[in-house]
């Protein structure tokens, strides 16, 4: 038994056709934003919390933690960003 396409499905298909294929640079930029922005945010939050507690953390430690967050998010987000939209 086949289901009849609904208007929502037809609108989605035309929207996908309108968008077209994303370029590699756009995907790479999206991956960079998805991994670097949260890493910078949480590194800043860690430094801010440490200064509020009067226990400063070295810049090297903050950079290592931020890099680890960015690498983790890049590994998690890469399959999502690079998947085939079709």
PyMOL CGO cylinders between C-alpha atoms (Angstrom):
from pymol import cmd
from pymol.cgo import CYLINDER

trace = [
    CYLINDER, 0.00, 0.00, 0.00, 1.46, 3.35, -1.00, 0.3, 1, 1, 1, 1, 1, 1,
    CYLINDER, 1.46, 3.35, -1.00, 0.77, 6.54, 0.86, 0.3, 1, 1, 1, 1, 1, 1,
    CYLINDER, 0.77, 6.54, 0.86, -0.29, 9.62, -1.04, 0.3, 1, 1, 1, 1, 1, 1,
    CYLINDER, -0.29, 9.62, -1.04, 2.17, 12.49, -0.71, 0.3, 1, 1, 1, 1, 1, 1,
    CYLINDER, 2.17, 12.49, -0.71, 0.92, 15.25, 1.51, 0.3, 1, 1, 1, 1, 1, 1,
    CYLINDER, 0.92, 15.25, 1.51, 1.35, 18.92, 0.86, 0.3, 1, 1, 1, 1, 1, 1,
    CYLINDER, 1.35, 18.92, 0.86, 3.98, 19.11, 3.64, 0.3, 1, 1, 1, 1, 1, 1,
    CYLINDER, 3.98, 19.11, 3.64, 6.15, 16.55, 1.85, 0.3, 1, 1, 1, 1, 1, 1,
    CYLINDER, 6.15, 16.55, 1.85, 5.77, 18.32, -1.47, 0.3, 1, 1, 1, 1, 1, 1,
    CYLINDER, 5.77, 18.32, -1.47, 6.73, 21.66, 0.11, 0.3, 1, 1, 1, 1, 1, 1,
    CYLINDER, 6.73, 21.66, 0.11, 9.81, 20.04, 1.70, 0.3, 1, 1, 1, 1, 1, 1,
    CYLINDER, 9.81, 20.04, 1.70, 10.93, 18.55, -1.61, 0.3, 1, 1, 1, 1, 1, 1,
    CYLINDER, 10.93, 18.55, -1.61, 10.63, 21.87, -3.41, 0.3, 1, 1, 1, 1, 1, 1,
    CYLINDER, 10.63, 21.87, -3.41, 12.54, 23.60, -0.61, 0.3, 1, 1, 1, 1, 1, 1,
    CYLINDER, 12.54, 23.60, -0.61, 15.37, 21.07, -0.93, 0.3, 1, 1, 1, 1, 1, 1,
    CYLINDER, 15.37, 21.07, -0.93, 15.48, 21.60, -4.68, 0.3, 1, 1, 1, 1, 1, 1,
    CYLINDER, 15.48, 21.60, -4.68, 15.57, 25.36, -4.16, 0.3, 1, 1, 1, 1, 1, 1,
    CYLINDER, 15.57, 25.36, -4.16, 18.48, 25.16, -1.73, 0.3, 1, 1, 1, 1, 1, 1,
    CYLINDER, 18.48, 25.16, -1.73, 20.56, 23.00, -4.03, 0.3, 1, 1, 1, 1, 1, 1,
    CYLINDER, 20.56, 23.00, -4.03, 23.81, 21.31, -3.12, 0.3, 1, 1, 1, 1, 1, 1,
    CYLINDER, 23.81, 21.31, -3.12, 25.90, 23.02, -0.46, 0.3, 1, 1, 1, 1, 1, 1,
    CYLINDER, 25.90, 23.02, -0.46, 29.49, 23.67, -1.30, 0.3, 1, 1, 1, 1, 1, 1,
    CYLINDER, 29.49, 23.67, -1.30, 32.40, 22.16, 0.58, 0.3, 1, 1, 1, 1, 1, 1,
    CYLINDER, 32.40, 22.16, 0.58, 33.47, 25.53, 1.92, 0.3, 1, 1, 1, 1, 1, 1,
    CYLINDER, 33.47, 25.53, 1.92, 30.01, 26.20, 3.33, 0.3, 1, 1, 1, 1, 1, 1,
    CYLINDER, 30.01, 26.20, 3.33, 30.02, 22.81, 5.04, 0.3, 1, 1, 1, 1, 1, 1,
    CYLINDER, 30.02, 22.81, 5.04, 33.51, 23.41, 6.40, 0.3, 1, 1, 1, 1, 1, 1,
    CYLINDER, 33.51, 23.41, 6.40, 32.46, 26.82, 7.66, 0.3, 1, 1, 1, 1, 1, 1,
    CYLINDER, 32.46, 26.82, 7.66, 29.41, 25.33, 9.36, 0.3, 1, 1, 1, 1, 1, 1,
    CYLINDER, 29.41, 25.33, 9.36, 31.55, 22.69, 11.01, 0.3, 1, 1, 1, 1, 1, 1,
    CYLINDER, 31.55, 22.69, 11.01, 34.00, 25.34, 12.22, 0.3, 1, 1, 1, 1, 1, 1,
    CYLINDER, 34.00, 25.34, 12.22, 31.20, 27.42, 13.70, 0.3, 1, 1, 1, 1, 1, 1,
    CYLINDER, 31.20, 27.42, 13.70, 29.56, 24.39, 15.30, 0.3, 1, 1, 1, 1, 1, 1,
    CYLINDER, 29.56, 24.39, 15.30, 32.78, 23.36, 17.01, 0.3, 1, 1, 1, 1, 1, 1,
    CYLINDER, 32.78, 23.36, 17.01, 34.67, 26.59, 17.71, 0.3, 1, 1, 1, 1, 1, 1,
    CYLINDER, 34.67, 26.59, 17.71, 31.91, 28.83, 19.05, 0.3, 1, 1, 1, 1, 1, 1,
    CYLINDER, 31.91, 28.83, 19.05, 30.86, 26.48, 21.90, 0.3, 1, 1, 1, 1, 1, 1,
    CYLINDER, 30.86, 26.48, 21.90, 34.52, 25.75, 22.68, 0.3, 1, 1, 1, 1, 1, 1,
    CYLINDER, 34.52, 25.75, 22.68, 35.28, 29.47, 22.99, 0.3, 1, 1, 1, 1, 1, 1,
    CYLINDER, 35.28, 29.47, 22.99, 32.16, 30.01, 25.09, 0.3, 1, 1, 1, 1, 1, 1,
    CYLINDER, 32.16, 30.01, 25.09, 32.93, 27.23, 27.56, 0.3, 1, 1, 1, 1, 1, 1,
    CYLINDER, 32.93, 27.23, 27.56, 36.58, 28.23, 27.79, 0.3, 1, 1, 1, 1, 1, 1,
    CYLINDER, 36.58, 28.23, 27.79, 35.52, 31.76, 28.65, 0.3, 1, 1, 1, 1, 1, 1,
    CYLINDER, 35.52, 31.76, 28.65, 33.02, 30.43, 31.21, 0.3, 1, 1, 1, 1, 1, 1,
    CYLINDER, 33.02, 30.43, 31.21, 35.74, 28.29, 32.77, 0.3, 1, 1, 1, 1, 1, 1,
    CYLINDER, 35.74, 28.29, 32.77, 38.10, 31.27, 33.04, 0.3, 1, 1, 1, 1, 1, 1,
    CYLINDER, 38.10, 31.27, 33.04, 35.34, 33.46, 34.44, 0.3, 1, 1, 1, 1, 1, 1,
    CYLINDER, 35.34, 33.46, 34.44, 34.34, 30.88, 37.05, 0.3, 1, 1, 1, 1, 1, 1,
    CYLINDER, 34.34, 30.88, 37.05, 37.98, 30.41, 38.06, 0.3, 1, 1, 1, 1, 1, 1,
    CYLINDER, 37.98, 30.41, 38.06, 38.44, 34.15, 38.52, 0.3, 1, 1, 1, 1, 1, 1,
    CYLINDER, 38.44, 34.15, 38.52, 35.26, 34.37, 40.60, 0.3, 1, 1, 1, 1, 1, 1,
    CYLINDER, 35.26, 34.37, 40.60, 36.59, 31.59, 42.83, 0.3, 1, 1, 1, 1, 1, 1,
    CYLINDER, 36.59, 31.59, 42.83, 39.95, 33.40, 43.12, 0.3, 1, 1, 1, 1, 1, 1,
    CYLINDER, 39.95, 33.40, 43.12, 41.71, 30.34, 41.69, 0.3, 1, 1, 1, 1, 1, 1,
    CYLINDER, 41.71, 30.34, 41.69, 43.11, 31.48, 38.34, 0.3, 1, 1, 1, 1, 1, 1,
    CYLINDER, 43.11, 31.48, 38.34, 43.76, 28.85, 35.72, 0.3, 1, 1, 1, 1, 1, 1,
    CYLINDER, 43.76, 28.85, 35.72, 46.71, 29.19, 33.37, 0.3, 1, 1, 1, 1, 1, 1,
    CYLINDER, 46.71, 29.19, 33.37, 46.08, 30.26, 29.80, 0.3, 1, 1, 1, 1, 1, 1,
    CYLINDER, 46.08, 30.26, 29.80, 47.68, 27.05, 28.58, 0.3, 1, 1, 1, 1, 1, 1,
    CYLINDER, 47.68, 27.05, 28.58, 45.15, 24.95, 30.54, 0.3, 1, 1, 1, 1, 1, 1,
    CYLINDER, 45.15, 24.95, 30.54, 42.24, 26.96, 29.19, 0.3, 1, 1, 1, 1, 1, 1,
    CYLINDER, 42.24, 26.96, 29.19, 43.59, 26.55, 25.65, 0.3, 1, 1, 1, 1, 1, 1,
    CYLINDER, 43.59, 26.55, 25.65, 43.99, 22.78, 26.08, 0.3, 1, 1, 1, 1, 1, 1,
    CYLINDER, 43.99, 22.78, 26.08, 40.45, 22.40, 27.43, 0.3, 1, 1, 1, 1, 1, 1,
    CYLINDER, 40.45, 22.40, 27.43, 39.05, 24.61, 24.64, 0.3, 1, 1, 1, 1, 1, 1,
    CYLINDER, 39.05, 24.61, 24.64, 40.93, 22.60, 22.03, 0.3, 1, 1, 1, 1, 1, 1,
    CYLINDER, 40.93, 22.60, 22.03, 39.64, 19.34, 23.46, 0.3, 1, 1, 1, 1, 1, 1,
    CYLINDER, 39.64, 19.34, 23.46, 36.07, 20.66, 23.37, 0.3, 1, 1, 1, 1, 1, 1,
    CYLINDER, 36.07, 20.66, 23.37, 36.51, 21.85, 19.78, 0.3, 1, 1, 1, 1, 1, 1,
    CYLINDER, 36.51, 21.85, 19.78, 37.98, 18.52, 18.65, 0.3, 1, 1, 1, 1, 1, 1,
    CYLINDER, 37.98, 18.52, 18.65, 35.21, 16.57, 20.36, 0.3, 1, 1, 1, 1, 1, 1,
    CYLINDER, 35.21, 16.57, 20.36, 32.48, 18.70, 18.81, 0.3, 1, 1, 1, 1, 1, 1,
    CYLINDER, 32.48, 18.70, 18.81, 34.13, 18.51, 15.39, 0.3, 1, 1, 1, 1, 1, 1,
    CYLINDER, 34.13, 18.51, 15.39, 34.21, 14.71, 15.63, 0.3, 1, 1, 1, 1, 1, 1,
    CYLINDER, 34.21, 14.71, 15.63, 30.56, 14.58, 16.67, 0.3, 1, 1, 1, 1, 1, 1,
    CYLINDER, 30.56, 14.58, 16.67, 29.27, 17.20, 14.22, 0.3, 1, 1, 1, 1, 1, 1,
    CYLINDER, 29.27, 17.20, 14.22, 31.30, 16.15, 11.15, 0.3, 1, 1, 1, 1, 1, 1,
    CYLINDER, 31.30, 16.15, 11.15, 29.06, 13.21, 10.18, 0.3, 1, 1, 1, 1, 1, 1,
    CYLINDER, 29.06, 13.21, 10.18, 26.00, 15.44, 10.52, 0.3, 1, 1, 1, 1, 1, 1,
    CYLINDER, 26.00, 15.44, 10.52, 27.43, 18.32, 8.51, 0.3, 1, 1, 1, 1, 1, 1,
    CYLINDER, 27.43, 18.32, 8.51, 28.96, 16.12, 5.77, 0.3, 1, 1, 1, 1, 1, 1,
    CYLINDER, 28.96, 16.12, 5.77, 25.98, 13.78, 5.28, 0.3, 1, 1, 1, 1, 1, 1,
    CYLINDER, 25.98, 13.78, 5.28, 24.26, 13.64, 1.92, 0.3, 1, 1, 1, 1, 1, 1,
    CYLINDER, 24.26, 13.64, 1.92, 21.00, 15.66, 2.09, 0.3, 1, 1, 1, 1, 1, 1,
    CYLINDER, 21.00, 15.66, 2.09, 19.27, 13.31, -0.33, 0.3, 1, 1, 1, 1, 1, 1,
]
cmd.load_cgo(trace, "trace")
